[in-house]
Amino acid sequence: MNRRLLTALAEAGVVVAVAGCGSSATLNPASAPPSSSSSLASSASPAAVRSTASGSASSVCGPASAVARRMGVKGVTVYSVTSDPNHLLGRQGEYTSKVEWTTSGEDSGIEAFPDPADAKIRYAYLRAFRPPIGDGYDFLYHAAILRMASIYTPSQAAKLKASFRRSCDDGS
């Protein structure tokens, strides 16, 4: 495993352990000592985080639905907080919008994050999976991840990746 992923997971375990102690003490983030993970919790600039009609933050690429629309993807399912199968949408440090589409019975999609640091953490998590669970293509660009099904040939995946990159750039 990648050293940064292991460090992030170890630090997350410490946070979980501290949070689960049942202490009545209040943790004050302002008084917490600086750590190597402080960049993981950095806040994005106002220009990088835009508000959507529903009031949720969107990626520097724009909402996942807008990126998919600019890519010309058809049959897109737009997830909400209640319909997200991973139950990550809108949660702290997770994606702010998510869409999926199906090609020959296999799902592909886009996850958009409020900042690149959060997207990098999710991308590292996804890259740790190997076949048969992680046999598709994942591509990180800015603060969004394109998750492509394994049904795509390498040349089709490359074209979709290029379209994703252009569509992110068009939205920023």
N, C-alpha and C positions, 0 to 999 in steps of 0.2 A: 504494500500500500504506500501511497504517497505520504511523505513526512508531514506536509501541511495538513492533510486530511486527518492523520493520526493525532496531531497536535490539537486541531479543532475539536475532534471527538473527545480527546482527553479533557480539554477545558470545558466542553459541554457537560461531561460527566461530573466535573467538580461543581458546576453551577447546579445541576440536578441534585447532587448530593447535599449541597448547602440549602437549596430550596426545600428539600424534603426532610430537613431536620426537625421541623415542627417548632422551631424557636419562635417566640413572640417578637423578637427583635426585628426591626425594620432595616432592610438593606438600603443604603443610600448610594446610588450609582455615582454621585458626584464625589463621594469620599473614597471610592474604590481605587486601589492602586492601579497605575497604568500597567497594561500587559501587552504582550505581543499580539493579542487578538483584538486590540482596540480598533484596528482598521476594519474588522469584521462588523462592528456595530456602528461604523461611521454613517452619518446622515448625508443624504444626497443633497445637492444644491437645489434651490427652488426651480431652477431651469430644468434640472434633470428629472424631477418628480412633478408630474402634471396631475391635475385632478380630472377624473372622468365624470360623466353625468351622474353616476351613482355615488360620487363622493370618494371613491377609493383611489389610491395612488396608482399610477401606471408607470411602466418602464420608460427609460430614455428612448427606447424604440417605439413607444406608444403601446396602447393596449394590444394584447395578443390578437384580438378579433380584427383590429385595424391592420396589423401586419399581415395576417392571413388574407384579408381582403385585397391588400396591395399586391400580394403574391398571386392572386387569382385562384386561390384554393376554393373549391366548391364543397357543399355538404358539411359545413363546419358546425360543430357543437360548441357553444359558448357556455362555459361552466360558471356557476354562481357559488357562493359560500356554502349553500346547502346541497348543491348537486356535485361538487368536486369529489371524485372517488377517492382521492388521497387525503382529503380533509386538511389541506395545507393552504388553500386560497385565503388570502387576507391575514394569515397568521404572521406574527412577528418573524422577520427574517425569511419569509417564504414568498412565493409568487403572488402578484397582485392581480393577475389575470391569466386565464388558461383557456385554450381551445384545442379541440381534437377533430380529426377527420379520419375516415376509414378508406383504405385502398386494398382491394382484394381480401377483405376480412381482417386486415391488420391496422391498428391505430397508429397515427402519427399526430403530432401536435406542437404547440408553442406554449411555453411558459414565460411570462414577462415579470421581471422583478423591479423593485424600486431603485436598485443601484447594482452596479457590476459586482461588488463584493458578495452580495447575497446570491447572485447568479453563479458565481464561481464556486461557492460552497455547495450548492445544489448539483452543479455540473460534476464536481469531484465525487459526490455521493453516487450519481448515476454512472460514472465511469468505472466504479468499483464492481458493478454487476457484470457478469460474464454469461455466455450462453448456457442454458436456453433462456434465462430471464433477460439478459441485456444483450441481445443479438442484433439490435438495430443500430442506427447511426444517431449520435447526439452531437450537436454543434452549438457552441457558445459564441455569442456575438454581442458586444456591449452588455446590456442587462437582460438579455433574453436567451432562451435555449430552444433550438429547433430539435425536436425528437422525431426521427424518421423510422418508420417500420423497416424491417429487414427485407420486405418484398421489393424494395427499390434496388435496381442494379447500381453499381458504383457510379456509372455515368449519370443515371437519373438522380441519384443522391447529390452529386456534384452540381447539377443544374438547379435542384431545389435549394441547395445551400447558397448558391449565388443569388437566386431570387430572394431568399430570406435576407441576405446581407443588404441587397439593394433596397428592399422594403423597410428594413430597420433604418437605413440611412435616410430614406425618404420621409420617415416619421420623426426624425430627430431634429 
